[in-house]
Amino acid sequence: MSGREPGETAAHRYADVSWPVIPLIPGEKVPITRHGFQDASTDHRQIQKWFRHFPDRNIGIATGRPGPDVLDVDRHPNGSGYPSYNRLRAEGLVPDAAALIRTPNGGMHAYYSGTDQRSGSLPGHHIDYRARGGYIVAPPSVIWARDGQPRPYQMVSHQRSDATFDWDAARRLLQPEPSPRQPEHPAGHPQQVEHLPDWVAQQQEGNRNAALFWAANRAIERGRPDALGHLARAARSAGLDEREIERTIRSAQRTAAQPAGFRHAEREAG
């Protein structure tokens, strides 16, 4: 360990837990290597070559198994990801993270066990997910913040945790798929709840969740919560699993119970 600067020491420690690292341009988020994050390595000899004589280089970690998955909550002049993060947390979709990192502009990185999920982004909610096919900047890296000052990525807390984050569930809550077109009903009664289960049962993969959510909302709006069981059975026959069915119906029930403006609450994480 003798002679190592903090950056190199951190890079070796990340490699010790099988997190592939990559050198970044000092003060920036850009990889130095030719193939970017694809060159990330846990080889200690390679890491020494990258950092031993370049102590000001930033450190990147390739995300997705075997590296971590990272929920990236941004904070910009035009918006903050914390209200959406709070909503995910209130819905039980934010398990305890292995580490929480404060980013230079006041945002947050939450580290979870790596998976094979794809990286994703919800720009309107100022939230990104770094998993397979991505990388993040890690402590003690420093970048130039919006106030023109160099600021570090700082560890806020860490604990032993094997929890994973379900990005698809988070995305469905914050940005549901567009509602399907209203089904046509016979006998001049386009709002008959009795016809909704048959319609849900006929939906193809890719539209089943949205169809169930839409139909459940219509049933609740029309005072027919007793139809939810029929819709669940119809969704089951269409190929949805029990977990998806239960979650989608609960989401419709919560939507019906929410007062106007609930989704735009501005409370931020403490």
C-alpha positions in Angstrom: 0.0 0.0 0.0 3.0 2.3 0.5 3.4 5.1 -2.0 -0.2 4.9 -3.2 -2.2 8.1 -3.6 -5.9 8.1 -2.5 -7.2 7.6 -6.0 -5.1 4.6 -6.7 -5.9 3.2 -3.2 -9.6 3.5 -3.9 -9.3 1.9 -7.3 -7.5 -1.1 -5.9 -10.2 -1.4 -3.2 -12.9 -1.4 -5.8 -11.1 -4.1 -7.7 -10.8 -6.2 -4.4 -14.6 -6.6 -4.4 -14.6 -7.4 -8.1 -15.8 -4.0 -9.3 -14.1 -3.2 -12.7 -12.5 0.3 -12.7 -11.5 2.6 -15.5 -9.4 5.8 -15.4 -11.2 9.1 -16.3 -9.8 12.4 -17.4 -8.9 14.5 -14.4 -11.8 16.7 -13.3 -14.1 15.1 -15.8 -16.3 12.0 -16.4 -14.7 10.9 -19.7 -12.8 7.6 -19.9 -9.1 7.9 -20.9 -8.9 4.4 -22.5 -9.7 3.8 -26.2 -12.8 1.6 -25.6 -14.2 3.5 -22.7 -15.9 1.5 -19.9 -15.4 -1.7 -21.9 -11.7 -1.5 -20.9 -12.6 -1.5 -17.2 -10.5 -4.0 -15.2 -9.9 -5.6 -11.8 -6.3 -6.4 -12.6 -4.2 -4.8 -10.0 -1.2 -4.4 -12.3 -3.2 -2.6 -14.9 -4.7 -0.4 -12.2 -1.3 0.5 -11.0 -0.3 1.5 -14.5 -3.3 3.7 -14.9 -3.1 5.5 -11.6 0.4 5.2 -10.0 1.9 8.1 -11.9 -1.4 10.0 -12.6 -2.8 10.6 -9.1 -5.3 13.2 -10.3 -7.2 10.9 -12.6 -10.8 10.3 -11.7 -12.1 6.8 -11.2 -15.0 5.1 -13.1 -16.7 1.9 -12.1 -18.3 -0.3 -14.8 -21.9 -1.0 -13.6 -23.9 -4.2 -13.9 -22.7 -7.6 -12.7 -20.0 -8.0 -11.4 -19.9 -4.3 -10.7 -22.7 -2.5 -8.8 -26.0 -1.2 -10.1 -26.4 2.5 -9.2 -29.5 4.6 -8.9 -28.4 8.2 -9.9 -30.6 10.9 -8.5 -29.7 14.2 -10.2 -30.1 17.8 -9.0 -30.1 20.5 -11.7 -31.2 24.1 -11.9 -34.2 23.0 -14.0 -35.3 20.2 -11.6 -34.5 17.7 -8.9 -34.8 13.9 -8.8 -35.5 13.8 -5.1 -39.3 14.1 -5.3 -39.4 11.1 -7.6 -36.9 9.3 -5.4 -39.2 10.0 -2.4 -42.2 8.6 -4.3 -40.3 5.4 -5.1 -39.3 5.1 -1.4 -42.9 5.7 -0.3 -44.0 2.9 -2.5 -41.5 0.5 -1.1 -39.3 0.3 -4.2 -36.1 1.6 -2.7 -34.4 -1.1 -0.6 -31.4 -0.3 1.7 -28.4 0.6 -0.5 -24.9 -0.8 0.2 -23.6 2.8 -0.1 -24.9 6.3 -0.6 -22.7 8.8 -2.3 -23.1 12.6 -2.5 -22.4 13.9 -5.9 -20.7 17.2 -6.6 -23.9 19.1 -7.6 -26.0 17.9 -4.7 -27.3 14.7 -6.2 -26.9 11.2 -5.0 -25.7 7.7 -6.1 -27.3 4.7 -4.3 -25.2 1.5 -4.9 -26.9 -1.9 -5.1 -25.8 -5.4 -5.9 -25.0 -5.8 -9.6 -27.6 -7.4 -11.9 -28.0 -8.0 -15.7 -30.6 -5.2 -16.0 -30.0 -2.7 -18.7 -29.1 0.9 -17.9 -32.0 3.3 -18.2 -33.0 7.0 -17.8 -36.1 9.0 -16.9 -35.0 12.6 -17.9 -38.3 14.1 -16.9 -37.8 12.8 -13.4 -34.0 13.5 -13.2 -33.3 9.9 -12.4 -31.0 7.5 -14.2 -30.1 3.9 -13.6 -26.6 2.7 -14.3 -26.4 -1.1 -14.8 -25.3 -3.3 -17.7 -23.7 -1.1 -20.4 -22.9 1.9 -18.2 -20.4 3.3 -15.6 -20.4 5.9 -12.8 -17.8 8.2 -11.4 -16.8 7.0 -8.0 -15.2 8.6 -4.8 -12.7 10.2 -4.3 -13.0 11.6 -7.9 -13.4 15.4 -8.2 -15.2 17.3 -11.0 -15.9 20.9 -11.6 -19.3 21.7 -10.1 -21.8 24.2 -11.5 -20.5 26.9 -9.1 -17.1 26.6 -10.8 -15.5 24.9 -7.8 -13.9 21.5 -7.8 -16.0 19.2 -5.7 -15.6 15.5 -4.8 -17.8 12.5 -4.8 -18.2 11.8 -1.1 -19.3 8.7 0.8 -22.3 9.5 3.0 -22.9 6.0 4.4 -22.3 2.4 3.7 -23.4 -0.9 5.1 -23.5 -4.6 4.2 -26.3 -5.2 1.8 -27.1 -7.6 -1.0 -30.2 -5.7 -2.0 -31.0 -5.2 -5.7 -33.0 -2.4 -7.3 -35.9 -3.2 -9.6 -35.5 -0.6 -12.3 -38.5 -1.8 -14.4 -40.8 -1.5 -11.4 -39.5 2.1 -10.7 -39.9 3.0 -14.4 -43.5 1.7 -14.5 -44.4 3.7 -11.4 -42.9 7.0 -12.5 -43.6 6.7 -16.2 -46.4 4.3 -17.0 -46.9 3.1 -20.5 -49.5 5.1 -22.5 -53.0 3.8 -21.8 -54.4 1.5 -24.5 -57.3 2.7 -26.6 -60.7 2.2 -25.0 -62.2 -1.0 -26.1 -65.3 -1.0 -28.2 -68.3 -2.5 -26.5 -71.5 -3.9 -28.1 -75.1 -2.8 -27.6 -74.2 0.9 -27.5 -72.7 0.7 -24.0 -69.0 1.6 -24.4 -68.6 1.9 -20.7 -69.8 -1.5 -19.6 -67.3 -3.0 -17.1 -68.4 -6.5 -17.9 -66.6 -6.4 -21.2 -63.3 -5.3 -19.8 -62.0 -8.8 -18.7 -62.5 -10.3 -22.1 -60.6 -7.4 -23.6 -57.7 -7.7 -21.1 -57.5 -11.4 -21.8 -56.9 -10.8 -25.5 -53.9 -8.4 -25.1 -50.5 -9.4 -26.4 -47.2 -9.2 -24.7 -46.0 -5.6 -24.5 -49.4 -4.2 -23.8 -50.7 -6.5 -21.1 -49.6 -4.4 -18.1 -50.9 -1.1 -19.6 -54.2 -2.7 -20.5 -54.7 -4.2 -17.0 -53.8 -0.8 -15.4 -56.3 1.1 -17.7 -59.1 -1.4 -17.2 -58.6 -1.5 -13.4 -58.8 2.3 -13.3 -62.0 2.2 -15.4 -63.6 -0.4 -13.1 -62.7 1.7 -10.0 -63.9 4.9 -11.5 -67.3 3.3 -12.3 -67.8 2.1 -8.8 -67.1 -1.6 -9.6 -64.1 -2.7 -7.5 -65.7 -6.2 -7.5 -64.5 -6.5 -11.1 -60.9 -6.3 -10.1 -60.8 -10.1 -9.4 -62.2 -10.8 -12.9 -59.6 -8.5 -14.4 -56.8 -10.3 -12.5 -57.9 -13.7 -13.8 -58.1 -12.2 -17.3 -54.6 -10.9 -17.0 -53.4 -14.2 -15.8 -54.8 -15.9 -18.8 -53.1 -13.3 -21.0 -49.8 -14.4 -19.5 -49.0 -11.9 -16.8 -47.5 -13.4 -13.6 -49.1 -12.9 -10.2 -46.5 -10.4 -9.0 -47.2 -8.1 -12.0 -50.9 -8.4 -11.7 -50.9 -7.6 -8.0 -48.6 -4.7 -8.4 -50.5 -3.2 -11.4 -53.9 -3.4 -9.6 -52.5 -1.9 -6.4 -51.1 0.9 -8.5 -54.5 1.6 -10.1 -56.0 1.6 -6.6 -53.5 4.1 -5.3 -54.0 6.3 -8.4 -57.7 6.4 -7.8 -57.1 7.3 -4.1 -54.6 10.1 -4.7 -55.7 13.7 -4.6 -54.9 16.0 -7.5 -51.3 17.1 -7.6 -50.0 14.3 -5.5 -47.4 13.3 -8.0 -45.8 16.7 -8.1 -45.1 16.9 -4.3 -41.9 18.9 -3.8 -40.7 17.3 -0.6 -37.1 16.3 -0.8 -35.1 13.6 0.9 -33.6 14.6 4.2 
